[in-house]
Amino acid sequence: MNDRISEFYAKLTEDNDSVGEDLAKRERLTRETIETLRIFTNAFTQGADSFAQRLIVFELDSALLPLLPASAVPTRDVQAYKIRLSVRLIDALVKEMAGVTAIGDERYRPEAVILLAAFAAIAHELAHVAYGHLDRPLDPETKDPKVVRAYESDADRRAGATMIAMYFTDNTRSIISKFGAVESIGDFIEASCLAIVMICLFFQKGHNPRNPSEHYHSPSTRMLLLQDGLAAGLGDHMEDGRLLTAVGVMKANKVVQQLNIASGKELRKLLQGDAADLDLYRNTTVPLIRGIVRELADASPFSLEK
């Protein structure tokens, strides 16, 4: 894993992509973030392995497509899945937050936002595994872009809920506290909402509204799905979960505009929203999700009914 990180930063140096920047500092924080992510992921995979007798392998990849932060695929062994995380994603988040020395009244550190943004990408891939998206029948319908988009949207929403579920695991909560100084549920919600903005900002920078992806909704819609999943997950633990999430979203949107974020123009576009794409989600994608959710649950090796 360390070789992948070294390769990535050596390539940046060779290509002079970051002249004048402190690559050593970026690499150090990237390594720390990835090691912490491994602990998060192991917490999930250990439980999954003991429950479903399936193995989830976590790997680093320095050669994923430029705009692909992570991927999940079954391995040749049908009992195993491989989740691959792009070093480029972590570096992009670190670079984006490089000018941020403190957040608000310094209740938590910028590192918490980087970690949670990266974890949102991992949680999306974990959702593909856990909810049967990778075990669907290989028929022509699954190649329909609208169906693929439904799976991706379902994974986005479930990823938000997974972020909350991990917080309510004692050992995971202690890791977040140690790495990012997140000490309360209120701070965690705000940091998570800010992290969702940051991961969707990563998507926004590669988004072309004139030629949108067939397989994903716009970054603005994906941001809303992650936030809604966060609210739903919090609602499983606290009665006022949706209210707390709404407050967290409001605070995060205000905070992020006050931070020294490198991609200010893209950030404004992200926060403006995409009404047409949101209508597409509601009118086309939601019915597909409702239609396939039972199929997904039945196909999943993690289903309680198996």
Long-range contacts (C-beta under 8 A, 24 or more apart in sequence): 1-34, 1-59, 1-60, 2-31, 4-60, 4-61, 4-62, 4-87, 5-30, 5-31, 5-34, 5-60, 5-62, 5-87, 7-62, 8-62, 8-87, 8-88, 8-91, 9-91, 11-62, 21-95, 21-98, 26-91, 26-94, 26-95, 26-98, 29-94, 29-111, 29-114, 30-87, 30-90, 30-91, 30-94, 32-111, 32-179, 33-90, 33-93, 33-94, 33-111, 33-114, 33-115, 33-118, 34-60, 34-85, 34-87, 34-90, 34-118, 36-115, 36-175, 36-179, 37-85, 37-115, 37-118, 37-119, 37-122, 39-172, 39-175, 40-119, 40-122, 40-166, 40-172, 40-175, 41-83, 41-122, 41-126, 43-166, 43-169, 43-171, 43-172, 44-126, 44-166, 48-129, 48-130, 48-302, 51-302, 52-301, 52-302, 52-306, 53-79, 54-79, 54-80, 54-81, 54-301, 54-302, 55-79, 55-80, 55-81, 56-80, 56-81, 56-82, 56-83, 56-126, 56-129, 57-81, 57-82, 57-83, 58-83, 58-85, 59-83, 59-84, 59-85, 60-84, 60-85, 60-86, 60-87, 61-85, 61-86, 61-87, 62-86, 62-87, 62-88, 64-88, 66-206, 67-203, 67-206, 69-121, 69-199, 69-202, 70-121, 70-122, 70-124, 70-125, 71-125, 72-125, 72-126, 72-128, 72-129, 72-134, 73-134, 74-134, 74-135, 81-129, 81-134, 83-122, 83-125, 83-126, 83-129, 85-118, 85-121, 85-122, 89-118, 89-121, 89-202, 90-114, 90-118, 92-202, 93-117, 93-118, 93-198, 93-199, 93-202, 95-262, 96-198, 96-201, 96-202, 96-261, 96-262, 96-263, 97-198, 97-259, 97-261, 98-262, 99-259, 99-260, 99-261, 99-262, 100-259, 100-260, 100-261, 103-194, 103-255, 103-259, 104-255, 107-181, 107-183, 107-184, 107-187, 108-180, 108-181, 108-182, 108-183, 108-187, 108-191, 109-180, 109-181, 111-179, 111-180, 112-176, 112-179, 112-180, 112-181, 112-182, 112-191, 112-195, 113-180, 113-191, 113-194, 113-195, 113-198, 114-195, 114-198, 115-176, 115-179, 115-180, 115-195, 116-163, 116-176, 116-180, 116-191, 116-192, 116-194, 116-195, 117-195, 117-196, 117-198, 117-199, 117-202, 118-199, 119-163, 119-166, 119-195, 120-159, 120-160, 120-163, 120-195, 120-196, 120-199, 120-226, 121-199, 123-158, 123-159, 123-160, 123-162, 123-163, 123-166, 124-155, 124-156, 124-159, 125-155, 126-159, 126-162, 127-154, 127-155, 127-156, 127-158, 127-159, 127-162, 128-155, 129-302, 130-158, 130-300, 130-302, 131-155, 131-158, 131-296, 131-297, 131-300, 131-302, 132-295, 132-296, 132-297, 132-298, 132-299, 132-300, 132-301, 132-302, 132-303, 133-296, 135-299, 135-300, 135-301, 136-292, 136-295, 136-296, 136-299, 137-299, 145-214, 145-215, 146-284, 146-285, 146-288, 147-288, 147-292, 148-214, 148-215, 149-214, 149-215, 149-216, 149-217, 149-285, 150-285, 150-288, 150-289, 150-292, 151-292, 151-296, 152-215, 152-216, 152-217, 153-217, 153-221, 153-222, 153-225, 153-281, 153-285, 153-289, 154-289, 154-293, 154-296, 156-222, 156-225, 156-226, 156-229, 157-225, 157-226, 157-228, 157-229, 157-232, 158-229, 159-226, 159-229, 160-196, 160-225, 160-226, 160-227, 160-228, 160-229, 160-230, 160-231, 160-232, 160-233, 161-229, 161-230, 161-232, 161-233, 161-236, 162-229, 162-233, 163-192, 163-195, 163-229, 163-230, 163-233, 164-192, 164-230, 164-233, 164-234, 164-236, 164-237, 165-233, 165-236, 167-192, 168-237, 185-238, 185-244, 186-244, 186-248, 189-230, 189-234, 189-244, 189-245, 189-247, 189-248, 190-248, 190-251, 190-252, 190-255, 192-230, 192-248, 193-227, 193-230, 193-245, 193-248, 193-249, 193-251, 193-252, 193-253, 194-252, 194-255, 194-256, 196-223, 196-226, 196-227, 196-230, 196-252, 197-223, 197-252, 197-253, 197-256, 197-267, 197-270, 197-271, 198-256, 199-226, 200-226, 200-270, 201-261, 201-263, 201-266, 201-267, 201-270, 204-263, 204-266, 204-267, 204-269, 204-270, 205-263, 205-266, 209-274, 212-277, 217-277, 217-280, 217-281, 217-285, 218-274, 218-277, 219-270, 220-269, 220-270, 220-271, 220-272, 220-273, 220-274, 220-277, 220-278, 221-274, 221-277, 221-278, 221-281, 223-270, 224-273, 224-278, 225-281
